[in-house]
Amino acid sequence: MKHSDSKAVKHIAETTWHATYEGIIPEEIQNNFLRMAYNESRLKSRMERSLVYVALVDDTIVGFANYVHLKNAGEVELSAIYLLPKVQGEGIGTALLNHGIREIVDMRYVYINVERDNEIGTRFYEAKGFTVVDEFIENFDGHDLQTVRMVLDISPRKKAVE
């Protein structure tokens, strides 16, 4: 991601959140989160402190993935992977996941948190081999989220490439 991609990334986050969480997270809470997490300064911070990859189709940004190193060596959090709804199911999310796995040399485990009722997200992660390691209730701006924590052990993939 480059600084000039910020507007497109913000648009993708907003569009995807509203499409994904309609009926799951109240719209006001979604809007509060999006204002906080995807404003200009937070996007700049993401680019400086983590890895953000964008996906292009015909020179247009249609998705992004944000990877953050965790404290334990080899552990990475996939804190966001969002695609415009019109391109979901076309392999772009898989490409963003695989790109992160290839590029982040020291990665052994990828963790994600997904809202239990986010069926599209849950099916995506399960299809990629993620397994559930925890479930908990998360207070999200005054709204209780049923969060599922999942992990993907990529050690076998890394060994196959070596």
C-alpha positions, 0 to 999 in steps of 0.5 A: 500500500502506498499513501496515495492508496488511502482513499481507495482502502478507506472506501473498501473498508466502509463498503465491505463493513456495511455489506458484511455486518448489516444486521450483525453490528448496528450501523452507528457502531460500524460508522464510529469504528470506520471513522476511527480505524480508517481515517488518514492518520490511522491509515498512515500509522498502519502503513508504518507499523504493519504490512498492508497489501492491496489487490488490483484489478484493471489498475483499480484497488478492489481489496486489501490485507493488513498483517501485524507481527505479534509479540511471539516470533513467527506469529502474525495477525491478519487484522483485516482482509477486505474485498469489494463485494462485487469481486468476492469469490474470485480468488482475490482474497486467497491471493492476498492471503497467499501473498502475505504468506510468501512475503512475510519470511518469519511467519509460522502462524496466522491468526484472525478474529472473525465475528461468529455471524460473519458467515462469508468470512468464516467459510473463507477462513475454514476453506483456507485451513484455519482452525478455531482456537478460542471463542469469546464475547468482545465489547465493541463500542458497547455492542457484544460481538461473538468473536471466533479466534482462528489460526492457520499453521503455515509451517507445512507450506513454508517447508514445501517452498524451501 
